[in-house]
Amino acid sequence: MLKALSATGGVITSAGLVLAATFAVLTTLPLVMLIEVGFLVAFGVLLDALLGAVGPGARPHPAGRQADVVAEPAVPTGGAAGRSTVACGR
């Protein structure tokens, strides 16, 4: 996982910078609403690209190491193994 992040982190950061610059162009328009939206989205994309999950200082998420635990079904314990615990309604 670290190898994949180190190989793709720079590309994703560069794409984030380009996307932020694209939204920053909205700040040059004469409509106040577009200026605000352009600034906020550009700032958010920059923040995510530089400090986000796939930025230069990326660390693997702890849930990635728990994939085996999450993928396995739960095994019932006790005397009711294999028997339904739902009433039949008869």
N, C-alpha and C positions, 0 to 999 in steps of 0.2 A: 504494500500500500504506500509506503514511503517512497519507493522507487517511482511509482506511477505519479504521485503528487509532485515529486521533484522534476519529472519529465514534462508534465502538463501545466504546472503552476505558472510558469512564465508566459505561456500562451494565453491562459485564462486571464491573467492580470493585464496583459496587453489588450485583449479584447474588451475588458472592463474599462480601460482607459479610453479606448476608441468610442465605446458606447457612452461614456460620461461626456466626452467632447461633443458627441452628436446631440445629446440632450442639452448641453450648455449653449448650443446655437439658439435654442428657444429663448434664451435670455436676451437676445438682440431684437426680438420682435416688440412692436409697440403695445401689445395687449398685456396688462398687468397679470392676468391669470396665467398666461403662457410663460411669463417671466418667472412667476413663483413655482409653477410646475416644473419648468426646465431646471431651475436651480435645485429644487429639492430632489428630483430624480437623479440629476447629475451628481449631487453630493452623496446620495445614498449608494449609487453605483460605485463611486470612488471609494467610499468607506468599505463597501463589500469587497471591491477588487484589491485594496491594499491591506485590509485587516481581516477580511472574511475567511470563510472556511477553506478556500482554495488559494489564498494569497501566499505571499512569500514565506510567512511563518506558520504554515499550515501544520496541524497535528492531526493524526487519525482520531476519529471519534471512538470513544470507548465501546459504543454499541457494535462497532465493526468486529470486535473481538468476541462478541457474544452471539454471533450468527449461529453457531452450532447449538447453543442452548435454546435460542428462539425457534429454530427450525424443527426441533424434536417435539413430538406430541407428549403430553403429560401422561404418565402411567398411574392409574388409580392404585391406591394402597388400601389395605385393610381387608375385611371379609367380603366386601361388596364388589370385588373385582370381577368384571365380566357380567354383572347383573345390573339391570336398570333400576334406578332409584326413583323413577317417576311412577306415580300411581296410575293404574290402568283406567280407573273411572267406572268400574263395574260394580 
